[in-house]
Amino acid sequence: MWKLGKTPKKLIDATEISDKYVYRDNVFHVSELSYTCMYKIFYDRIEGKEFNKSGLWNIYRGIVFDRAITPLFDENELRVQMRVPNTDIIIRGKIDAVDYDENVIYEFKTVVSIKFVRKPYQHHTQQALFYLCNYDPNAVLKLVYVSMDGHKTFEFVGGRQNADAHMPDFVKKAKSLRKALRNKEAPEPQRASECNWCRYKEEGRCPIVKTRKRKK
C-alpha cells in the first residue's frame, strides 16, 4: 500500500521561481523574443509567470541535465547580447556550452522523449541562431535534444546570411514589447505553437483563441 508523501525539499528549491527578480523594461531575454505572441510575453512580465506541476517538472529536468552536461565543455553559461541601434533596448541570452577547439556552440534542450523530435522546434531555432549571430557567425551551431531515452543532435547548415536574416525579427519584437510596456497596453495576440500551453487561453483571457468547453 502507498500513501501520498512529502516532496523532497531539494526538488522544491530547484524548481522555485524567484519573485525577487526585477524585469527591466528595456532588457529582454532571447528566449522571450523567440516566441511569436508578444501578448503572452507582455502579461508574463506584468503578472509574473505561473507554472503547473508539469511545468515545474520540466524546469527541474532541465536543471538536472544542465548541471550534468554543460560543465563537460570549455565554457558554459556564456552571456551574449545585442544592443538595438538608436534605442536603449538590449537583448541578452546565455549560450549553454562552447567547444573552443572545434569552434562549436551547443544549445541543449530537454524533452520528454527524443522520438517525438523530428526537427528543431521553431522557437529553439530562433534562440540558437541569436547565439550564433552574436557570438561568432562563423562558428558551428549544434542544437541537442536530450531525454531519458537518448539524445538527438541537429547541426545548422543554413550559412551566415540565413542566420542573420532572423535578427530583424528580434529587433521588431523587442521594439513592440518595449513600447507596450511603456504605454501599459498589450500588443495584439498572435496564433502560434505556444497557444497549446498558454495560461491566458486556459483562463479565457485570450481575445483570439478560446478554450474548448469540456463535454460533461
Sequence and secondary structure as in RCSB ss.txt:
>XXXX:A:sequence
MWKLGKTPKKLIDATEISDKYVYRDNVFHVSELSYTCMYKIFYDRIEGKEFNKSGLWNIYRGIVFDRAITPLFDE
NELRVQMRVPNTDIIIRGKIDAVDYDENVIYEFKTVVSIKFVRKPYQHHTQQALFYLCNYDPNAVLKLVYVSMDG
HKTFEFVGGRQNADAHMPDFVKKAKSLRKALRNKEAPEPQRASECNWCRYKEEGRCPIVKTRKRKK
>XXXX:A:secstr
        HHHHHHH   S     TTEEEHHHHTSS HHHHHHHHHH     HHHHHHHHHHHHHHHHHGGGSSE
EEEEEEEE TTSS EEEEEEEEEETTTTEEEEEEE S GGG SS  HHHHHHHHHHHHHH TTSEEEEEEEETTE
EEEEE  S HHHHHTTHHHHHHHHHHHHHHHHHT        GGGGG HHHHTT  SS        
